Amino acid sequence: MVISRTPYRISLFGGGTDYPAWYRENGGAVLGTAIDKYCFITCRYLPPFFEHRWRLVYSIIEDCQRLSEIKHPVVRAVLEMLRLERGLEIHHDGDLPARSGMGSSSAFTVGLLHAVYALLGRLTSQHQLATEAIHIEQDLIHETVGAQDQIFASFGGFNLIEFKRDSSFRVEPLTLRKERLDELNGSLMLFYTGLRRTASEVAASYVTDIRARTAQLTRMRQMVDEGMQILGGNDSLDALGDLLDEAWRLKRSLSGVVSNTQVDDIYAEARRGGARGGKLLGAGGGGFIVFYVPPACRKQVKERLRSLLWVPFRFDTGGSRIIFYSLGEDYAELDQARCRPGA
């Protein structure tokens, strides 16, 4: 049995420039961090004592005889790509809900890849996990997704990620003083709106005609550099909150479905409480919203948003990890025997 633990992420600046439709022509960059909220994948070879050969437990339960019968697109794509011949049992558990803007889908993909590779006894790098997860989501199951979530899930950390026109990427960890990182961590507040949406559907509303958003995305890319300068300086971090406010206004202009009346009301209420800026995470439409709040205003903002769930968090530095590994009994011979014609 293998258990992988893979972090979710908070993206601050540059979101939208990590879509291939943009970076293959213009390059792109994002600034963000993995956090200490995780996707857990438990994976084991299924003992040959059950009627089914494949068992998946996530929001539903799938019991299948053939790999081709698996309905979960990511699971089926991963197992087909790795050419699994033995039946598996796979369980998913997450600290945060799906379809909420935290990169949960990509954390699932990365975590599943990591767990299955470990079960096969094959070592894999962070770069390989990220690259293969991007390939699965963008090329094999054709989701309208960017490339930052898979990288944050694989590498962890607070990073600048640059996307090249040739589809390669570079991860640069931010080398900030611990005091500066702690100050930033203490100035970000995460709330759950309760609104769930499918990120690829929201993203499709502006990615399909991304050239029409050139001005917004060019400015969003510039904000990555400005955010780096603020974080690397000695002045107040409040300027980062103001930059987040500008980034949110730009993001809202990408499409009419990025925000809605409920989200706008939440944002306005947080601003009245003292938040300098914030943004819906992910493509938009709902899910989690992060605010930059000066420490003196945290209590006020929390009170004004008391109808929402506040989620304390810390930055994660480890990326996807195997946290449990046990070989157990090997039923490979029996498993193969039951697959023979007439068995």
Disulfide bonds with the S-S distance in Angstrom:
none
